[in-house]
Amino acid sequence: MTAPTRREEAARATIELETNELPRGPWVFARQVRDPEQEPEPGALVEVLDASGRFVGHALWNPGSDIRLRFLWRGRKNDLDRPREFLLRRIKLADDLRRKVLRLDQDHDTYRVVHAEGDDLSGLVIDRLGDSLVCEYHSLGFYRLRDDIEAALGTLYPGFEVAHRVPANAARSEDFQPEDEPELAERIVHENGLAYPVAPAFGHKTGWFCDQRDNRRRVAEFAAGRDVLDLCCNQGGFALNAARAGAKRVRAVDLDEKVLERARRAAALNELEVECVHDDVFPFLRSLGKPRPNLVILDPHKLVGSRERLEEGLKKYSDFNTLAFASVAEGGILATFSCSGSLDEPAFIGMLFQAARRAGREIKLLNQLGAGPDHPQRPDFSRSRYLKGAIFQVL
């Protein structure tokens, strides 16, 4: 008999829960798991049993993380000894939503192919950026399976280059050191009829914020004839959409000169006039003279890294938004966002009303925004709705 492979041994390993009650969502924390007699290696695929010994699902195991288990499958047993085949099926299901149902590839070549928990692949994000795919790993288990993931993507997107990225905070929380990966060359991507120079896996996230695609278009509907200020502009997505929509003036502000340079080149590529300002948003707003802009967009990086840092992060968001509300001309529009999964929507909206009060402004909430449909959400996992936005009229 052929000896079982290391992967097959891991697939047959079992982990028991402390109770018979299944946790909500795909995450199982350390306090909810019994210490195994024989511990599987970190990142292994395991069978999960409840306290009575009943099989409840398959999951990725990591004893070095507070998230001990990430469920991939619940209910009856599934043959996961061949993870490459399983991943191909699961990723194809996610890809079919984007290309066959939403038909995103007809108008854009930037979109999210796999949205982690929203696509039942907890800890795995895959974005399409032109003719490349960027895999972002928030799970050691999926990082160990990256060759199988790349093989699945080769079947679905033949000829595409694949980049692998592990955010520093994910490497810390999952307790592993990723290997150095080769960089992919810059390429031109297309979204909402605009072209952008993008470096896959560069900077924040996968190299491009696919989650704001629909919001860039919606905010631009207010731009015609307005003086527009795009704060924390990154590579200029909101600014370029506003300029194309007929804004009278567009300024894009960011402290990161590298992304700002790409915003400049994107404006030139699309023959649009955008003033790119290299500055910190706080002193920039404090020194902002008149006339004040009448469309302001504020999209800062994640300011709440965890629930333990919620109060600290809320204060930062409040400080940002207090200045932003104060900067808007009377009757103008503020579109403001948070990408912090640990900050829920009621707390976000409540903070914004308090910030407006601090700024001495009356506001009307016109719309609440989120990520596009290529970022599906789980009803039992609020963090999958991590991107929150709101559009206000400021009086």
Phi, psi and omega per residue, in radians:
M1 nan 2.379 3.121
T2 -1.228 2.335 3.131
A3 -1.134 2.482 3.123
P4 -1.127 2.529 3.097
T5 -1.294 2.906 3.115
R6 -1.035 -0.667 -3.130
R7 -1.163 -0.728 -3.136
E8 -1.146 -0.658 3.090
E9 -1.071 -0.748 -3.135
A10 -1.122 -0.648 -3.116
A11 -1.152 -0.473 -3.119
R12 -1.593 -0.159 3.109
A13 -1.139 2.613 -3.100
T14 -2.143 2.580 3.054
I15 -2.252 2.345 -3.121
E16 -1.803 2.462 3.032
L17 -1.452 2.803 -3.136
E18 -1.278 -0.450 -3.083
T19 -2.341 3.086 3.046
N20 -1.557 -0.073 -3.132
E21 -1.579 2.137 -3.118
L22 -1.281 2.432 3.079
P23 -1.134 2.642 3.005
R24 -1.244 2.469 3.073
G25 1.326 -3.074 -3.032
P26 -1.531 -0.135 -3.090
W27 -1.673 2.455 3.003
V28 -2.209 2.146 -3.046
F29 -1.569 2.907 -3.049
A30 -0.967 -0.716 -3.092
R31 -1.176 -0.259 -3.084
Q32 -1.694 0.053 -3.016
V33 -2.162 2.422 3.036
R34 -1.385 2.545 3.078
D35 -1.166 2.193 -3.117
P36 -1.289 2.594 3.076
E37 -1.175 -0.741 3.050
Q38 -2.106 1.894 -3.006
E39 -1.379 2.192 3.036
P40 -1.123 2.761 3.138
E41 -1.225 2.646 -3.121
P42 -0.980 2.364 -3.137
G43 1.538 -0.025 -3.072
A44 -1.233 2.677 3.005
L45 -1.531 2.197 -3.016
V46 -2.271 2.821 2.952
E47 -1.609 2.427 -3.098
V48 -1.919 2.276 3.112
L49 -2.022 2.588 3.012
D50 -1.411 -3.087 -3.041
A51 -1.123 -0.384 3.127
S52 -1.577 0.007 3.130
G53 1.582 0.132 -3.134
R54 -1.438 2.349 3.108
F55 -1.152 2.300 -3.140
V56 -2.170 -0.211 3.106
G57 2.848 3.112 3.049
H58 -1.910 2.516 -3.104
A59 -2.638 2.864 2.984
L60 -1.621 2.349 -3.006
W61 -1.897 2.359 3.038
N62 -2.553 1.779 3.138
P63 -1.225 -0.236 3.139
G64 -1.538 -0.024 -3.116
S65 -2.043 2.622 3.036
D66 -1.165 -0.460 2.991
I67 -1.496 1.601 -3.039
R68 -1.203 -0.678 -3.079
L69 -2.246 2.480 2.989
R70 -2.161 1.911 -3.090
F71 -1.156 2.342 2.978
L72 -1.859 -0.439 -3.024
W73 -2.710 2.365 3.075
R74 -2.149 2.761 3.095
G75 1.690 -2.333 -3.076
R76 -1.177 2.790 3.127
K77 -1.149 2.512 3.114
N78 -2.223 2.549 -3.128
D79 -1.371 1.697 3.114
L80 -1.886 0.329 3.062
D81 -1.198 -0.280 3.103
R82 -2.041 1.322 -3.036
P83 -1.064 -0.491 -3.141
R84 -1.070 -0.731 3.126
E85 -1.199 -0.727 3.112
F86 -1.068 -0.801 -3.112
L87 -1.127 -0.676 3.104
L88 -1.062 -0.769 3.130
R89 -1.111 -0.796 -3.063
R90 -1.222 -0.743 3.130
I91 -1.197 -0.652 3.095
K92 -1.100 -0.679 3.097
L93 -1.045 -0.764 3.102
A94 -1.146 -0.744 -3.118
D95 -1.157 -0.630 3.104
D96 -1.065 -0.646 3.083
L97 -1.032 -0.779 -3.075
R98 -1.256 -0.771 -2.995
R99 -1.684 -0.547 -3.094
K100 -1.695 -0.602 -3.122
V101 -1.615 -1.006 -3.127
L102 -1.393 -0.415 3.131
R103 0.954 0.732 -3.102
L104 -1.131 -0.545 -3.065
D105 -1.245 -0.136 3.089
Q106 -1.303 -0.486 -3.083
D107 -2.098 -0.253 -3.072
H108 -2.457 2.665 2.939
D109 -2.055 0.421 2.988
T110 -2.249 2.094 3.074
Y111 -2.922 2.878 3.114
R112 -1.495 2.163 3.123
V113 -1.500 -0.723 3.120
V114 -2.308 2.216 -3.123
H115 -1.976 1.032 2.968
A116 0.782 -2.132 -3.074
E117 -1.036 -0.555 3.130
G118 -1.120 -0.383 3.089
D119 -1.996 0.377 3.106
D120 1.027 0.605 3.043
L121 -2.315 1.210 -2.986
S122 -1.034 2.120 3.111
G123 1.673 0.086 -3.139
L124 -2.171 2.169 3.058
V125 -2.113 2.357 3.063
I126 -2.322 2.162 3.071
D127 -1.991 2.481 2.957
R128 -1.605 2.234 3.052
L129 -2.221 1.651 -3.102
G130 1.115 -2.137 3.137
D131 -1.731 0.492 3.088
S132 -2.302 2.792 3.074
L133 -2.226 2.299 -3.141
V134 -1.964 2.090 3.090
C135 -1.702 2.133 3.122
E136 -1.969 2.180 -3.002
Y137 -1.855 2.138 3.009
H138 -1.960 0.212 -3.092
S139 -2.444 2.250 3.068
L140 -1.042 -0.690 -3.114
G141 -1.007 -0.800 3.122
F142 -1.250 -0.567 3.085
Y143 -1.074 -0.685 3.087
R144 -1.139 -0.435 -3.114
L145 -1.699 0.296 -3.009
R146 -1.107 -0.534 3.079
D147 -1.142 -0.690 3.103
D148 -1.185 -0.660 3.104
I149 -1.132 -0.767 3.134
E150 -1.121 -0.646 3.095
A151 -1.116 -0.728 3.105
A152 -1.095 -0.738 3.136
L153 -1.164 -0.583 3.082
G154 -1.094 -0.554 3.081
T155 -1.265 -0.722 -3.066
L156 -1.449 -0.556 -3.112
Y157 -2.273 1.198 -3.087
P158 -1.057 2.373 3.110
G159 1.536 -0.148 3.130
F160 -1.370 2.494 2.986
E161 -1.360 2.592 -3.124
V162 -2.163 2.239 3.059
A163 -1.959 2.580 3.124
H164 -2.077 2.348 -3.094
R165 -2.427 2.396 3.039
V166 -2.137 1.953 3.090
P167 -1.040 2.582 -3.094
A168 -1.030 -0.690 -3.127
N169 -1.194 -0.547 3.093
A170 -1.218 -0.711 3.103
A171 -1.079 -0.665 3.112
R172 -1.193 -0.859 -3.059
S173 -1.230 -0.473 3.117
E174 -1.655 -0.075 3.006
D175 1.064 0.970 3.025
F176 -2.661 2.810 -3.128
Q177 -1.921 1.907 -3.128
P178 -1.249 2.743 3.076
E179 -1.357 2.713 3.037
D180 -1.191 2.413 -3.116
E181 -2.033 2.513 3.082
P182 -1.158 2.532 3.132
E183 -1.457 2.522 3.042
L184 -1.590 2.625 -3.138
A185 -1.205 2.662 3.060
E186 -1.072 2.596 3.103
R187 -2.547 2.911 3.111
I188 -1.665 2.247 3.080
V189 -2.055 2.854 -3.033
H190 -2.270 2.299 -3.130
E191 -2.590 2.280 3.132
N192 0.925 0.583 3.105
G193 1.381 0.126 3.100
L194 -1.980 2.663 -3.130
A195 -1.914 2.476 -3.113
Y196 -2.395 2.382 2.966
P197 -1.386 2.156 -3.037
V198 -2.309 2.430 3.030
A199 -1.838 1.924 -3.117
P200 -0.992 2.358 3.108
A201 1.201 0.247 3.126
F202 -1.626 2.448 3.006
G203 1.234 -2.423 -3.099
H204 -1.319 2.486 3.062
K205 0.958 -2.382 -3.009
T206 -1.572 -0.016 -3.091
G207 2.041 -0.228 3.101
W208 -2.730 2.494 -3.125
F209 -1.563 1.461 3.135
C210 -1.102 -0.437 -3.057
D211 -1.188 -0.319 -3.094
Q212 -1.710 0.120 -3.064
R213 -0.922 -0.965 -3.090
D214 -1.197 -0.600 -3.132
N215 -1.203 -0.588 3.087
R216 -1.061 -0.720 3.132
R217 -1.210 -0.724 -3.086
R218 -1.194 -0.727 3.130
V219 -1.162 -0.606 3.141
A220 -1.110 -0.336 3.104
E221 -1.108 -0.350 3.117
F222 -1.622 -0.045 -2.846
A223 -1.462 -0.447 -2.996
A224 -0.960 2.185 3.094
G225 1.320 0.057 -3.056
R226 -1.756 2.789 2.985
D227 -1.580 1.956 -2.953
V228 -1.884 2.367 3.086
L229 -2.166 2.005 -3.137
D230 -1.818 1.836 -3.061
L231 -1.675 2.471 -3.016
C232 0.957 0.927 -2.906
C233 -1.283 -0.282 -3.050
N234 0.912 -2.137 -3.048
Q235 -1.614 0.258 2.923
G236 1.528 0.348 -3.085
G237 -1.041 -0.856 3.118
F238 -1.145 -0.722 -3.094
A239 -1.082 -0.792 -3.110
L240 -1.172 -0.695 3.094
N241 -1.103 -0.677 3.118
A242 -1.169 -0.737 3.138
A243 -1.086 -0.762 3.132
R244 -1.141 -0.531 -3.117
A245 -1.353 -0.017 3.046
G246 1.784 0.409 3.095
A247 -1.077 2.546 3.126
K248 -1.236 -0.690 3.130
R249 -2.610 2.477 3.115
V250 -2.326 2.162 3.013
R251 -2.049 2.368 3.135
A252 -2.109 2.155 -3.001
V253 -2.070 2.290 3.042
D254 -2.729 2.636 3.132
L255 -1.489 -0.292 -3.098
D256 -1.600 1.880 -3.077
E257 -1.143 -0.524 -3.112
K258 -1.149 -0.813 3.135
V259 -1.250 -0.556 3.131
L260 -1.139 -0.633 3.088
E261 -1.102 -0.654 3.076
R262 -1.180 -0.626 3.078
A263 -1.094 -0.712 3.104
R264 -1.072 -0.803 -3.119
R265 -1.177 -0.598 3.092
A266 -1.138 -0.725 3.108
A267 -1.066 -0.773 3.124
A268 -1.132 -0.707 -3.125
L269 -1.059 -0.622 -3.123
N270 -1.697 0.091 3.123
E271 0.979 0.827 3.125
L272 -2.068 2.619 -3.121
E273 -1.716 1.933 3.112
V274 -2.335 2.237 3.062
E275 -1.512 1.997 -3.134
C276 -1.684 2.147 -3.025
V277 -2.022 2.099 3.101
H278 -1.549 1.779 -3.073
D279 -2.858 2.790 2.983
D280 -1.364 2.364 -3.054
V281 -1.052 -0.683 -3.057
F282 -1.096 -0.985 3.112
P283 -1.146 -0.542 3.119
F284 -1.069 -0.828 -3.121
L285 -1.202 -0.639 -3.122
R286 -1.152 -0.493 -3.111
S287 -1.745 0.120 -3.080
L288 -1.172 2.174 3.140
G289 -1.595 -2.920 3.110
K290 -1.817 2.704 0.012
P291 -1.267 2.567 -3.133
R292 -1.371 2.628 3.105
P293 -1.153 2.639 3.122
N294 -1.983 0.192 2.878
L295 -2.528 1.975 -3.124
V296 -2.072 2.330 3.069
I297 -2.040 2.265 3.126
L298 -2.197 1.993 -3.108
D299 -2.352 1.285 -3.086
P300 -1.286 2.883 3.047
H301 -1.185 3.008 -3.106
K302 -1.048 2.190 -3.112
L303 -1.906 -0.180 3.067
V304 -2.084 1.791 -3.090
G305 -1.393 -0.447 -3.109
S306 -2.751 2.905 3.126
R307 -1.103 -0.519 3.132
E308 -1.163 -0.421 -3.127
R309 -1.813 0.325 -3.020
L310 -1.076 -0.853 -3.081
E311 -1.099 -0.741 3.118
E312 -1.076 -0.778 -3.141
G313 -1.172 -0.679 3.113
L314 -1.058 -0.667 3.116
K315 -1.110 -0.709 3.112
K316 -1.106 -0.794 3.098
Y317 -1.049 -0.723 -3.134
S318 -1.102 -0.743 3.127
D319 -1.097 -0.790 3.096
F320 -0.980 -0.898 -3.000
N321 -1.296 -0.520 3.058
T322 -1.045 -0.803 3.097
L323 -1.149 -0.678 -3.123
A324 -1.136 -0.795 3.100
F325 -1.040 -0.729 -3.116
A326 -1.144 -0.438 -3.050
S327 -1.449 -0.256 -3.024
V328 -1.438 2.342 3.065
A329 -1.098 2.660 -3.112
E330 -1.019 2.258 -3.104
G331 1.497 -0.030 -3.117
G332 -1.412 -3.051 -3.012
I333 -2.103 2.382 2.958
L334 -2.091 2.193 2.978
A335 -1.933 2.076 -3.029
T336 -2.286 2.592 -2.971
F337 -2.399 2.761 2.950
S338 -2.421 2.346 3.090
C339 -1.917 0.393 -3.113
S340 -1.580 1.969 -3.133
G341 -1.143 -0.443 -3.129
S342 -1.362 -0.158 3.123
L343 -1.798 1.981 -3.101
D344 -1.423 2.913 -3.018
E345 -1.128 -0.766 3.107
P346 -1.026 -0.706 3.119
A347 -1.170 -0.650 3.120
F348 -1.105 -0.868 -3.123
I349 -1.141 -0.703 3.100
G350 -1.067 -0.729 3.101
M351 -1.068 -0.694 -3.108
L352 -1.148 -0.706 3.096
F353 -1.124 -0.660 3.095
Q354 -1.172 -0.684 3.129
A355 -1.120 -0.707 3.102
A356 -1.099 -0.693 3.114
R357 -1.108 -0.757 3.106
R358 -1.050 -0.613 -3.128
A359 -1.406 -0.071 -3.125
G360 1.271 0.512 -3.090
R361 -2.048 2.516 2.955
E362 -1.591 2.500 -3.084
I363 -2.382 2.684 3.007
K364 -2.131 2.194 3.100
L365 -1.384 2.026 -3.097
L366 -1.659 -0.597 -3.073
N367 -2.834 2.602 2.988
Q368 -1.986 2.412 -2.985
L369 -2.139 2.846 3.057
G370 -2.654 -2.964 3.101
A371 -1.256 2.830 3.138
G372 -1.240 3.053 -3.075
P373 -1.205 -0.172 3.007
D374 -1.386 0.078 3.028
H375 -2.100 1.149 -3.068
P376 -1.082 2.661 -3.065
Q377 -1.994 2.637 3.027
R378 -1.718 2.236 3.099
P379 -1.071 -0.449 -3.113
D380 -1.679 0.235 -3.073
F381 -2.559 1.590 -3.005
S382 -1.103 -0.459 -3.118
R383 -1.137 -0.344 3.121
S384 -1.200 -0.311 2.973
R385 -1.726 1.152 -3.044
Y386 -1.401 -0.578 -3.104
L387 -1.547 2.162 3.126
K388 -2.251 2.431 3.118
G389 -2.501 2.799 3.118
A390 -2.590 2.494 3.071
I391 -1.987 2.189 -3.109
F392 -2.120 2.554 2.786
Q393 -1.583 2.350 -3.053
V394 -1.938 2.169 -3.061
L395 -1.958 nan nan
